[in-house]
Amino acid sequence: MKPTRYRYFITFMVLLIMIINYIDRGALAYAQRDIIKEFGFTAAQWGSIQGYFGYGYIFGGLFGGALADRKGPRFVWIAFVMLWSISVALTAFAGNIGIAFFGGSAMAGFFVVRALFGFAEGPSFVCMSRTLANWVAPQERAFTSSITLIGTPLGALITAPIAVFLLSVTDWRMLLLILGGLGIVWTIIFSRIFTNLPEEHPKVSKEELAEIRGGATALKVEDGAVEVSDGHWYDFFKNPSYLYNTVGFFGISYIIFMLLTWTPKYLQDVYNMSLSSLWYLGMVPWIGPIFTTPLGGKIADMIYVRTGNLRIARNSVAMTSLFLSGLCFLLIPQMGTMTGVLILMALGNSAALMSNSIYWSNLIDIDPSRTGTFGGIMHFLGQTAAMIAPTVTGMIVSSYGYNAAFMAAGTICLLGVICAFFVKFDKAQAKAVQAK
């Protein structure tokens, strides 16, 4: 009997929500001129507002990762996507909420709503990792992770035309209300087609299940949750490789959030670009990553097949990715034209996201049963970039200009190169992964 391929449909649905995830994150940046004008924010204050997302985001990932291990990814997907969709809609009224209920401070209103939005989006990547650990065969993990992670650049790419179009036919508040509705629609559909494990789904054949498990015993299930191995959350900090891996993850996250939140304002401030121009200019830094994100995972898998060495396969991709990205951003201040800057932005972002799947694949291969918990910790630490990148960029731009902000981003990537070199894998675990 020919095996089914339902796991690929599940992968597609995860990819779809990751796209929506990044559209929701990035849309606010295109409405910045209208929002700043309405509430009178400075550049530093706007950077803080963009960074408020990160305060909730890091805790959402930490909490959601442990919850995905205990309750299963289905519960987390449904509950948190619904919450973040409602939060996106509430952002349309954040300033007014602050003025009405927080002492007349629009900033306070944005803090509460943006932090809630960040908290709700926090579990998305760790839940993605937990889902793939449940649904995908070991030999497909790095590449499949990279496919779902295409949602990062693809979502950011199409944010520009979607946001600019909606802003041209309506206002920034209606833009956010419409985007919130998209997430609610996905939640309703996903709740009907997803189960925590392929063993639970009637559309998964025995042959496909054998492919997923690779001959291994099916994961044990109790109340929809995967059995978790003995150990504690703080075991994460006992292994230096987890920490080195997290530094690399922080590096690419810093690039992502700096570009996502500041590119539209940079183009308007420095080159006087109109909103109508941003629909295509805002897309430029995100075209390349659509191809390099899966390419990085594929290259790592190919190197592993040829060498049988996880460290060579994963670290070589991570180090190359971070080095090229750092170099591009350090060179941006030498460019005298917008075209040159956009090319380096695009190349630097493409290089950075080439290693995106590596950090998540590393977690799965070290200990699959703790993917959610340890992924939540890595997410908590690495995604501090969600608040640091927008906020620090705003401070640097206010005091030293945009070129200094680009140089800071490049330096962070180069530090990640050093850390990526020291990531190691337990030999017994590496052999077990190879055997599968």
N, C-alpha and C positions, 0 to 999 in steps of 0.2 A: 504493500500500500504506500502511495506517495505521501511523504510527510507534509503536514500543513506548514504555513509560514506566518502564523498569527503574531509571533513575536515581533515581526517587522511592522505590523500595523500598530502594535503598542509603541514601538520605537517612534513611528511617525506621529502618534498622538502626543508623545512627550516632546518631540521636536516642535510641534505646533504650539504647545503652551510655552515653551521657551522663547519662541518668536513673539508671542503676545507679551510675555514677561518683559522683554527688552523694548518693545514698543511703548508699554506703559511707563517704563523708567525714563525713556529718552524724550517723550513727547513734550514734557514741561520745558525743556531747554529751548524749543522752538517758539514757545509762547513767552519767553523771558522779557522781550521788549515791552509787551503790553502789561505784563504783571508788574515789572519794575516801575513803569510809568504810573500805573494805578495806585500802587502802595508807596512809591518813593524810596525804593531800596537802593543801597549803594552796591558796588561790585563785590565788596567783601561780604555784605549781608546776603547777596544773591548766592555767593559761593557757600555760605553757611546753610541757606535754605536747601540747596542741592545736596549738601552733606548730611542734613537731618535724616534723610533716607537711611544712611548707614548706621545710625544709632539703633534703630530697630532691627535692621537687616542682620547684624552680627548675632543678636540674641535670638532672632527667629531661626537662623540656621542651626544654632546650638541646641535650642529646644526642639526644633522640628526633626533634627537628625536622630536624637534619642527616641522621639515619638514614633518615627518611621520604623525603628528597630522593634519597638514594643507593640505598637498598634497596627503596623503594616503601612505601606506607602499609600494605599487607597484612601484611608481615612485622612491622611495628611494632605494629599492632593486636593480632595474635595473641600475640606474645611478651610485650608489656607488660600486656595485660589479664589474661593468665594469671598473671603475676607479681604484679600488684596483688591479684588474688583470693586468692592464697595468702597474701599479706601481711595481708589483712583477717582471715583465719582465724587467723594467727599472733598478731594483736593480742590475741586472747582469752587468750594465755599470756605476754604481753609482760612484765608485772610479775614473774611467776614466773621467766622467763628471766633478767631482770636480777638477781634475788635469788640465783639459782643460779650464774650465770656472770660477773656483773659486780660482784663485791665486795659483794653483798647489797643493791645499789641497784635498786629497782623503777623509778626514774626512768630509769636507764641502759637498762634493758630496753625501756621505752617509746620512748626516743629511737631505738634501733637499728631496732625494728620499724616505728615510725611514719615514720621517715626513709626506710626501704625502701619502704613503702607510697606515700609521696609521690613518690619517684623513679619508681616504676612507673606512677603516674597522671599524671606530668608530661607525657608526650607526647600526652595525649588531645586537647587543643585544637589543637595544631599539626598533629597527624595528621588531625584533622577538617578543618582548613583545607586541607591538602595533598589530601585526598580530594575535597573540593568543587572545588578547582582542577582536578583531573583529570576529574571527573564532571559538572560543572554548567556550563551555558552562561553567558557573561559577564553577560547581562542578568538572570539569575536569582540571581546570587551573593549579593547583600546579603540578599534575602528568604530564600533557602535557608539561608544561614548563620544567620539569626535563627530559622528553624524548628528546626535542630539545637540551637541554643543555648537553646531552651525547656527542654532537658534540665536546665539549671541550676536554674531555679525549680521545675520540675515534680518533679525529683528531691528537692529540698529540701522541697517541699510534702508529698509522700507519705512522706518519711522519718519524720515525726512519728507518723502512725497506725501505720505498719509497725513502727517501733521500740517504741512504747508497747505495741502488741498483743503482740509477741514477748516483751517484758520482763514482761508480765503473765502469760504462760503458761510462761515458762522463765526463764533468767537471762541476764546480759549476755554471758557467754562463748558460749552457744549462739546468741544473736543474731548475733554476728560470724561464727560458723562457717556459719550459714545464708546470710548475705549473701555470703560468699566463694564458696559453691557457685553462686550465681546468675551471677556473672561467668564461671565456668568453663563453664557451660551456653551462655552467649552466644558464647564463644570457639569452641566446637565448631561451632555453627551458622554463625557468620560465616566460618569457614575454608572452608566448603563453598559459599558463595554469592558471595564477593567476589573481584574481580580488581583489580589496580592501576589499570587503564585500561578504559574502556568498549570500546575497540578489541579487547580480549582476551576479552570476554565473549560467549558464543554467544547469549544472550538479548537482546542489544542490536541492534536492527535498523539498517540503513544510514540509514534516515530519522531515527531517534532520534540516531544519531551525528552526522548533519548538523546537527541542532538544537543538540546540545551544543557542537559546534565552531563553529557559526555561520559556516560556510564556510571556516574556517581549516584549515590543514594539521594533520593529527593529530599529537599529541605523539610524539616519538621515544622508543622504548623499548629499553633494553638490560638484560637480566637483571632485568626487572621494575621498573626504576627510570626516572624521567623524566630526560631530558637537562637538565643544569643549565647555566645561562649562565655566561660567564666572570665572574670577580669573586671577592672574598674576604669572609669573615664580617664583618671590621671595616669594610666599606663601609656597614654599618648605621649606624655612628656618624658617618659623614661627611655624612649627610643629617639635618638638625635635625628634619625632619617625623617621622621615625621615633621620635625621642626625645620630642617633644611628644605624639605618638600614644600612646606608652608611659605617660606620666604620667596621661593620662585612663584608660587601662586599669588602672593601679595604683589609681586612685581608686575605680572600681566594684568591683575585686577586694577592696579593703579593706572595703567595705560588706558584700560577700558573706560573707567569712570571719569578720567580727565577728559578724554575725547568725547564721551557721551554727553557730559554736562557743559563743556566749555567751547566746543567747536563752533556752534552757531554764533555765540557771543563774540568769539575771537574774530570770525570772518566779518561780522558787522562792525566791531570796534576798530580793527586794523585796516580792513580793506573796504569798509563802507558798503558791504553787500546788502541788498534788499532781501526781504522775506521771500519774494518770488524767485530769487537766485538760489536760496538755501535748499530748495527741494532737490536739486541735483548736486550742488557743492557739498552738502551735508552727507551725501551718499559715498563720496570718494574714499574716505578712510576705511569704509566697511566692505568694499567690493572684494578685495584680495582675500580677507580672512574667510570668506565663504569657501574658498578653495584650499587655503592653507590649514584650516582647522581640521578637516578630515584627512588631509595629506600628512599632517604630523602624526596622527594616530596610525595611519597605514604604514608610514616609514618605520615607526617604532616596532610595529608587529612584524614587518619584513626583516628588520635587523635581528629581532629576537628569534625568528624561525631559523635564520642563517647561523647565528652565533650561540643560541641557547643561553645567552647571558642577559638577564633582565637589566642589570646595571648599565651595560653598554647601550642596550636598545633605548632605554628611557632617558638616561642622563645625557646621551649625545644629542638627542632631539631637544631636550630642555635647555641645555647650555647654548647650543647654536641659536635657538629661538631667542633667548634673552640677550645674547650678545649682539645679534643683528638689530634687534629692536632698540637696545640702548644706544647703539652707534647712530641709528637714524635720528633719534630725538636729540642727541648731542649735536648733530650737524644742522638741525633746523635753523638755529640762529645765524648760520652762514648763508642762508638763502635770502635773496633779495626780492623774490617775486612770490606771489600767492601760488602760482603753479608749482614752483619748486617746493614750497612748504607742504602743499597738499600731497605731492608725490612722496615726500619723506614721511609724512603722517601715515599715508596708505601703506608704504613699505614697512614702517615700524610697527604698525598695528597688525599687519599680515604676519610678520615674524613673531610677534608676541603670542598671537592666538594659535600659532602652529603647535604650541606645547600645551594648550588648554586641557586636552584630554589626558595628558600624561599624569598630571597631579591627581586626578580622580582615579585613573587606572592603578596608580601606585597604591592607593588606599585599599582597593578591592583585592589586589594580589597579596598584600601584607596580611590582611585578616578579613575575609569576606563577611563573617558573622558580625563584625563590629563596624561595618562600613558606615552605617547611619550615624552612630555615636562619634566615631573618630572623624568622619566627614564633617559632622557638625562642629567639632572643635577646630578643624582646619579652616572651615568656612568662617567661624567666629574670628579667628586670628587673621586670616588672609583677607577677608572682606572688610576689615577695618579700613581698607582702601576706599570703600564706598563713602565713608565720611571724611577720611583724611584727604583723598585726592581733590574733591571739589573745594573743600574748605581751605586747604593749604594753597591750592592754585589761586583761589581768590585773594588770599593774603599776599602771595608772591606777586601777582599781577598788580595789586594795588600799590605795592612798595617798590618793585623792581622791574615790572613789565612781563610780557608773555614769554620772551626768550629765556628768562631765568626759570620760568615754570617748566619749559621744555627740557632744559638742562637737568633740572631736579629729577624729572621722570626718567631721563636716560641714565642717570647715575644709579637710581634704584634698580633698574634692570641689570646693570653691570654687577651690582652686588649679588643679585640673584644667580648670576653665572657661577660665582664662586660656591655658593651654597648648593647649587644643583650637582656639582661635582661630588659632594660628600654624601649624597643619598645612596644608601646601601640596602640590599635585600637579604633577608634570611635565606641561607643556602637551601635548607630543607623545604621552605615554602616555594622558592624559585623552581626547585626540581618538581614539586607537586604541580605547579602551574604548567610546567613543560609537559609533564606526563599526561595532563588532561588534554 
